[in-house]
Amino acid sequence: MSLLISDELVQASGLSEAELLQELVLMLFEQEKITLGSASRFLGMTQLEFQALLTENNLYIHYDVNELHEDVKNLQELGLL
C-alpha cells in the first residue's frame, strides 16, 4: 500500500518530501509504532545513521527493563556472560 500526500500538504508543511517523510518516520518511531530496523529502512539509512538522526532530534531508542533481561538471557545462553 502506498500513501499519497497532496502537494498542497507538502507545501503547507514547509518541508521537502524527504523531510516530511523523515518527520513521519521519527514520529512513528517515537510512538513505538515502528521498530528501529524498519524506521532506518524507510529512510534508506543504516541503523547507526538512524540512531544519529535520533540523537540530532533529541529522541532515544526504546529499551526497557524487559528487553535488558531478554538480552542478558540471550547472552548467557550464548555463553558470552
Contacts in CASP RR format, 6 or more apart in sequence:
PFRMAT RR
TARGET T0000
AUTHOR 0000-0000-0000
METHOD contacts of the structure
MODEL  1
MSLLISDELVQASGLSEAELLQELVLMLFEQEKITLGSASRFLGMTQLEF
QALLTENNLYIHYDVNELHEDVKNLQELGLL
5 17 0 8 1.000
5 20 0 8 1.000
10 16 0 8 1.000
10 17 0 8 1.000
10 20 0 8 1.000
13 20 0 8 1.000
15 23 0 8 1.000
21 42 0 8 1.000
21 43 0 8 1.000
22 43 0 8 1.000
22 53 0 8 1.000
25 34 0 8 1.000
25 39 0 8 1.000
25 42 0 8 1.000
25 43 0 8 1.000
26 39 0 8 1.000
26 53 0 8 1.000
26 54 0 8 1.000
26 57 0 8 1.000
26 59 0 8 1.000
28 34 0 8 1.000
28 39 0 8 1.000
29 35 0 8 1.000
29 36 0 8 1.000
29 39 0 8 1.000
29 54 0 8 1.000
29 59 0 8 1.000
30 59 0 8 1.000
32 62 0 8 1.000
34 42 0 8 1.000
36 47 0 8 1.000
36 50 0 8 1.000
36 51 0 8 1.000
36 61 0 8 1.000
37 47 0 8 1.000
37 50 0 8 1.000
39 50 0 8 1.000
40 46 0 8 1.000
40 47 0 8 1.000
40 49 0 8 1.000
40 50 0 8 1.000
43 50 0 8 1.000
43 53 0 8 1.000
45 53 0 8 1.000
51 61 0 8 1.000
54 60 0 8 1.000
54 61 0 8 1.000
72 81 0 8 1.000
75 81 0 8 1.000
END
